[in-house]
Amino acid sequence: MASSSSVTTIKINTNKSHVLKERTIFVSMDKLDVQIESPVDFDSLERNEVDIKGYFVTQQMMEYFKMLNRPSYMNLVKDFWVKAEVYDRQDAEKEEAKLVKKNPGLKGKSRTEMGLKPFNGTEIRSAVMGMEITITVETIAKACNCPNSGLFQVDVVKNQWENKITTVLFKGNAKAKTSKMSSAHMMLLKILSDCIFQKGGGTDYPSLDHKVVLYCLATFDRINLPKYILHHMCWEIRESQRIGRRQIPFGRLLSEIFVQGKLLKYLRETGVSSDDELGNVTGKIINGKTLYSMSIIEKFNPHSKDMNEGNVQSDLMTDFPPI
């Protein structure tokens, strides 16, 4: 792993199966900002007058939020990120065109006939500690334990959604600010910003695409969370490559993928086990205290059952897809 004076280097023994992948992102490691999704204590929110659990039960996201209250491994996430690249339909077509240019006889042939792997959708390709890792929407769906189905729309047309969004979220007032939304909708936006579309490095005002997702949450319309996550992650990678964006989203989700892909098990078995080496952290919990800090309630009522930071690694899934 590339490192700076403030990032611990992880060393493991290598063998012939390990690969050397060049960096695609050249932001200094010590300047990268790993964003850890916030666990949500829905029971604490309910005890403090804002009950929004039902919105996410409808979305079948409760297992996703359960997964968020576990350790994240910042150094591994950074190592993954600086070597990450997006491989999409356009890249696949370029790959095919390059082969056809070299061998015109391949024109019209399938990818398999060209000697290429089938293209099954956008992938993020990288390596961690010399081990290749590929993340697809199916990988994310399995790690989140969420269905790969529901609404997925990006680059939406404003006039198709503006009236709907204004009516539901802003009570028909197109000029109203997010601070004028209901308490429940303000918390939905808070969770959206801290757990799904982490921003950082710019305005906290939601984009139109994010308002559409917020609208769907508020109206109990199912969204495709895995597709939104993959799209957001790909956008962040391309921005890191294009302008040196420092933020790395989904530090907890990426860590979960490393755990379920047995990367953490391998590192433990080869002697890399300390929290300092892995950069072990947990996210800041959204709970009743958050409501108080946002001036939604006048007094926070703590409870003995309030969620504490989780430090137990996830159980391995027996059917997790290869990464």
C-alpha positions as CSV (number, residue, x, y, z in Angstrom):
1,M,0.0,0.0,0.0
2,A,1.2,3.5,-0.9
3,S,1.5,5.5,2.2
4,S,2.4,8.8,3.7
5,S,3.9,9.6,7.1
6,S,0.4,9.6,8.6
7,V,-0.9,6.4,7.0
8,T,0.3,3.1,8.4
9,T,1.8,0.7,5.8
10,I,0.3,-2.8,5.7
11,K,2.7,-5.5,4.7
12,I,1.8,-9.1,3.7
13,N,3.7,-11.9,2.0
14,T,3.0,-12.0,-1.7
15,N,2.8,-15.0,-4.1
16,K,2.3,-15.6,-7.8
17,S,-1.4,-14.9,-7.6
18,H,-0.8,-11.3,-6.6
19,V,-1.0,-8.5,-9.1
20,L,0.6,-5.1,-9.4
21,K,-2.0,-2.5,-10.4
22,E,-0.9,1.1,-11.1
23,R,-2.6,4.0,-9.4
24,T,-5.4,5.7,-11.3
25,I,-5.9,8.5,-8.6
26,F,-3.0,10.6,-7.6
27,V,-4.3,12.4,-4.5
28,S,-1.9,12.0,-1.6
29,M,-3.0,9.3,0.7
30,D,-2.9,11.5,3.8
31,K,-5.3,13.9,2.1
32,L,-7.9,11.4,1.2
33,D,-11.1,11.7,3.3
34,V,-12.8,8.3,3.9
35,Q,-16.5,9.0,4.6
36,I,-18.0,6.5,7.0
37,E,-21.7,6.0,6.7
38,S,-23.6,6.8,9.9
39,P,-25.4,4.0,11.7
40,V,-29.0,5.0,12.5
41,D,-30.7,4.3,15.9
42,F,-34.3,4.3,14.7
43,D,-35.6,3.4,18.2
44,S,-33.8,6.4,19.8
45,L,-35.3,8.6,17.1
46,E,-38.8,7.2,17.9
47,R,-38.2,7.7,21.7
48,N,-37.4,11.3,20.9
49,E,-40.6,12.0,18.9
50,V,-39.5,11.3,15.3
51,D,-40.6,7.8,14.1
52,I,-39.2,7.2,10.6
53,K,-38.4,3.5,10.7
54,G,-41.4,2.6,8.5
55,Y,-40.0,4.5,5.6
56,F,-37.0,2.2,5.4
57,V,-38.8,-1.0,6.3
58,T,-40.8,-0.3,3.1
59,Q,-37.6,0.1,1.2
60,Q,-36.3,-3.2,2.6
61,M,-33.2,-1.4,3.9
62,M,-33.1,-2.4,7.5
63,E,-30.4,-4.9,7.0
64,Y,-28.3,-2.2,5.2
65,F,-28.6,0.0,8.3
66,K,-27.7,-2.9,10.6
67,M,-24.6,-3.4,8.5
68,L,-23.5,0.2,9.0
69,N,-22.8,-0.2,12.8
70,R,-19.6,-2.3,12.3
71,P,-15.9,-1.4,11.9
72,S,-14.6,0.3,8.8
73,Y,-11.0,-0.1,7.6
74,M,-9.8,3.2,6.3
75,N,-6.4,2.2,5.1
76,L,-7.7,-0.7,3.0
77,V,-10.4,1.6,1.6
78,K,-7.7,4.1,0.6
79,D,-5.6,1.4,-1.0
80,F,-8.6,0.2,-3.0
81,W,-9.6,3.8,-4.0
82,V,-6.3,5.0,-5.5
83,K,-6.2,2.1,-7.9
84,A,-9.9,2.0,-8.8
85,E,-11.3,2.5,-12.3
86,V,-14.8,2.3,-13.8
87,Y,-15.4,-0.2,-16.6
88,D,-18.7,0.5,-18.3
89,R,-20.5,-0.1,-21.7
90,Q,-18.4,2.5,-23.4
91,D,-15.1,0.9,-22.2
92,A,-16.4,-2.5,-23.4
93,E,-17.1,-1.1,-26.8
94,K,-13.7,0.6,-27.0
95,E,-12.1,-2.8,-26.1
96,E,-14.0,-4.5,-28.8
97,A,-13.2,-1.8,-31.4
98,K,-9.5,-2.1,-30.5
99,L,-9.5,-5.8,-31.2
100,V,-11.4,-5.4,-34.5
101,K,-8.9,-2.8,-35.6
102,K,-6.1,-5.3,-35.1
103,N,-8.1,-8.2,-36.6
104,P,-10.9,-7.1,-39.0
105,G,-12.1,-10.7,-39.1
106,L,-13.5,-10.3,-35.6
107,K,-16.1,-7.7,-36.7
108,G,-19.6,-8.9,-35.8
109,K,-18.3,-11.6,-33.4
110,S,-19.4,-11.9,-29.8
111,R,-17.2,-10.9,-26.9
112,T,-16.7,-14.6,-26.1
113,E,-15.6,-15.3,-29.7
114,M,-13.2,-12.3,-29.4
115,G,-11.7,-14.0,-26.4
116,L,-13.2,-11.4,-24.0
117,K,-15.3,-11.8,-20.9
118,P,-19.0,-11.1,-21.4
119,F,-20.1,-7.6,-20.4
120,N,-22.7,-7.9,-17.7
121,G,-22.9,-4.3,-16.6
122,T,-20.7,-1.6,-15.0
123,E,-17.9,-2.7,-12.8
124,I,-15.4,-1.0,-10.5
125,R,-12.0,-2.7,-10.8
126,S,-9.2,-2.2,-8.4
127,A,-6.7,-4.1,-6.2
128,V,-6.1,-4.2,-2.4
129,M,-2.8,-5.5,-1.1
130,G,-2.0,-6.9,-4.5
131,M,-5.3,-8.8,-4.8
132,E,-7.7,-7.9,-7.7
133,I,-11.2,-6.8,-6.6
134,T,-14.2,-6.3,-8.9
135,I,-17.4,-4.7,-7.6
136,T,-20.7,-4.9,-9.5
137,V,-24.2,-3.9,-8.6
138,E,-24.8,-7.6,-7.6
139,T,-21.8,-7.3,-5.1
140,I,-23.3,-4.2,-3.6
141,A,-26.8,-5.7,-3.4
142,K,-25.5,-8.7,-1.5
143,A,-23.3,-6.7,0.9
144,C,-26.3,-4.4,1.6
145,N,-28.7,-7.3,1.8
146,C,-31.1,-5.2,-0.3
147,P,-33.0,-6.2,-3.5
148,N,-31.5,-5.1,-6.8
149,S,-34.9,-3.7,-8.0
150,G,-36.9,-0.5,-7.8
151,L,-36.7,3.0,-9.3
152,F,-33.3,4.2,-10.6
153,Q,-33.2,7.5,-12.4
154,V,-30.3,9.9,-12.8
155,D,-30.0,13.2,-14.7
156,V,-33.7,13.6,-14.3
157,V,-35.7,16.3,-16.2
158,K,-36.7,19.0,-13.8
159,N,-40.2,19.6,-15.1
160,Q,-41.1,15.9,-14.7
161,W,-40.5,16.0,-11.0
162,E,-40.6,19.5,-9.7
163,N,-44.3,19.7,-8.9
164,K,-44.3,16.3,-7.2
165,I,-41.3,17.2,-5.1
166,T,-42.6,20.6,-4.2
167,T,-46.1,19.3,-3.2
168,V,-44.8,16.4,-1.0
169,L,-41.6,17.9,0.6
170,F,-42.3,21.7,0.6
171,K,-46.1,21.8,0.9
172,G,-46.5,23.4,-2.5
173,N,-44.0,26.2,-1.9
174,A,-41.4,26.1,-4.6
175,K,-39.2,28.7,-2.8
176,A,-39.2,26.9,0.5
177,K,-35.8,25.8,2.0
178,T,-35.1,22.3,3.3
179,S,-35.3,23.8,6.8
180,K,-39.0,24.3,6.3
181,M,-39.7,20.6,5.7
182,S,-41.4,18.4,8.3
183,S,-39.3,16.8,11.0
184,A,-39.6,13.4,9.4
185,H,-38.6,14.7,6.0
186,M,-35.6,16.6,7.5
187,M,-34.4,13.4,9.1
188,L,-34.9,11.5,5.8
189,L,-32.7,14.0,4.1
190,K,-30.1,13.8,7.0
191,I,-30.0,10.0,6.6
192,L,-29.8,10.3,2.8
193,S,-26.8,12.7,3.1
194,D,-25.0,10.7,5.8
195,C,-25.7,7.1,4.8
196,I,-26.3,7.0,1.0
197,F,-25.2,10.1,-0.9
198,Q,-22.4,11.4,1.2
199,K,-21.2,14.7,-0.3
200,G,-18.4,16.7,1.4
201,G,-16.3,19.2,-0.4
202,G,-19.2,21.2,-1.6
203,T,-22.8,22.4,-0.9
204,D,-25.0,20.3,1.4
205,Y,-28.1,21.3,-0.7
206,P,-29.5,18.2,-2.3
207,S,-29.3,17.9,-6.1
208,L,-32.4,17.2,-8.2
209,D,-31.5,13.5,-8.5
210,H,-31.2,13.3,-4.7
211,K,-34.5,15.2,-4.2
212,V,-36.1,12.5,-6.4
213,V,-34.8,9.8,-4.0
214,L,-36.0,11.8,-1.0
215,Y,-39.4,12.1,-2.6
216,C,-39.5,8.4,-3.1
217,L,-38.6,7.7,0.5
218,A,-41.3,10.1,1.6
219,T,-43.9,8.5,-0.6
220,F,-42.9,4.9,0.1
221,D,-42.0,4.3,-3.5
222,R,-39.3,1.7,-3.8
223,I,-35.8,2.7,-5.1
224,N,-33.0,0.6,-6.3
225,L,-30.4,1.3,-3.5
226,P,-27.6,-0.9,-5.0
227,K,-27.8,0.9,-8.4
228,Y,-27.8,4.3,-6.8
229,I,-24.8,3.4,-4.7
230,L,-22.8,2.0,-7.6
231,H,-23.6,5.1,-9.7
232,H,-22.6,7.5,-6.9
233,M,-19.3,5.5,-6.3
234,C,-18.5,5.6,-10.0
235,W,-19.1,9.3,-10.1
236,E,-16.8,9.9,-7.2
237,I,-14.0,7.8,-8.7
238,R,-14.2,9.7,-12.0
239,E,-14.2,13.0,-10.1
240,S,-11.1,11.9,-8.1
241,Q,-9.4,11.1,-11.4
242,R,-10.6,14.3,-13.2
243,I,-10.1,16.9,-10.5
244,G,-8.4,15.2,-7.6
245,R,-11.5,15.0,-5.5
246,R,-10.5,13.8,-2.0
247,Q,-13.7,12.3,-0.7
248,I,-14.1,8.5,-0.7
249,P,-17.7,7.5,0.0
250,F,-19.1,4.3,1.4
251,G,-16.1,3.5,3.7
252,R,-18.3,1.0,5.7
253,L,-19.8,-0.6,2.7
254,L,-16.4,-1.1,1.0
255,S,-15.1,-2.6,4.3
256,E,-18.1,-5.0,4.4
257,I,-17.3,-6.1,0.8
258,F,-13.7,-6.7,1.9
259,V,-14.9,-8.8,4.9
260,Q,-17.4,-10.8,2.9
261,G,-14.9,-11.3,0.1
262,K,-12.6,-12.9,2.8
263,L,-9.9,-10.3,2.2
264,L,-9.9,-9.4,6.0
265,K,-9.7,-13.1,6.8
266,Y,-6.7,-13.5,4.6
267,L,-4.9,-10.5,6.1
268,R,-5.6,-11.7,9.6
269,E,-4.2,-15.1,8.7
270,T,-1.0,-13.5,7.3
271,G,-0.3,-11.4,10.3
272,V,-2.1,-8.2,9.6
273,S,-4.5,-7.9,12.4
274,S,-4.1,-4.7,14.4
275,D,-6.7,-1.9,14.3
276,D,-3.9,0.7,13.7
277,E,-2.7,-1.2,10.6
278,L,-6.2,-1.5,9.2
279,G,-7.3,2.0,10.2
280,N,-10.3,0.7,12.2
281,V,-13.0,3.3,12.8
282,T,-16.8,3.3,13.3
283,G,-19.4,5.8,12.1
284,K,-21.1,8.5,14.2
285,I,-24.5,7.4,15.2
286,I,-27.7,9.3,14.1
287,N,-30.0,9.2,17.1
288,G,-32.2,11.4,19.4
289,K,-29.2,13.6,20.1
290,T,-29.0,14.4,16.4
291,L,-32.5,15.6,16.6
292,Y,-31.5,18.0,19.4
293,S,-28.4,19.2,17.5
294,M,-30.6,20.0,14.5
295,S,-33.1,21.9,16.7
296,I,-35.9,19.5,15.8
297,I,-36.5,18.8,19.5
298,E,-35.9,20.9,22.6
299,K,-34.5,18.2,24.8
300,F,-32.8,14.9,24.1
301,N,-33.9,12.0,26.3
302,P,-31.2,9.3,26.4
303,H,-32.1,5.7,27.2
304,S,-30.2,2.6,28.4
305,K,-31.2,0.9,25.1
306,D,-29.6,3.6,22.9
307,M,-27.3,2.1,20.3
308,N,-23.6,2.0,21.0
309,E,-20.8,1.9,18.4
310,G,-20.4,-1.6,17.1
311,N,-17.0,-3.2,17.0
312,V,-17.8,-6.8,15.9
313,Q,-17.1,-7.8,12.4
314,S,-19.9,-9.2,10.3
315,D,-20.5,-13.0,10.0
316,L,-19.3,-14.3,6.6
317,M,-22.0,-15.0,4.1
318,T,-21.8,-18.5,2.5
319,D,-23.1,-17.3,-0.9
320,F,-21.3,-13.9,-1.3
321,P,-20.3,-13.4,-4.9
322,P,-16.6,-13.5,-5.8
323,I,-15.0,-10.1,-5.9
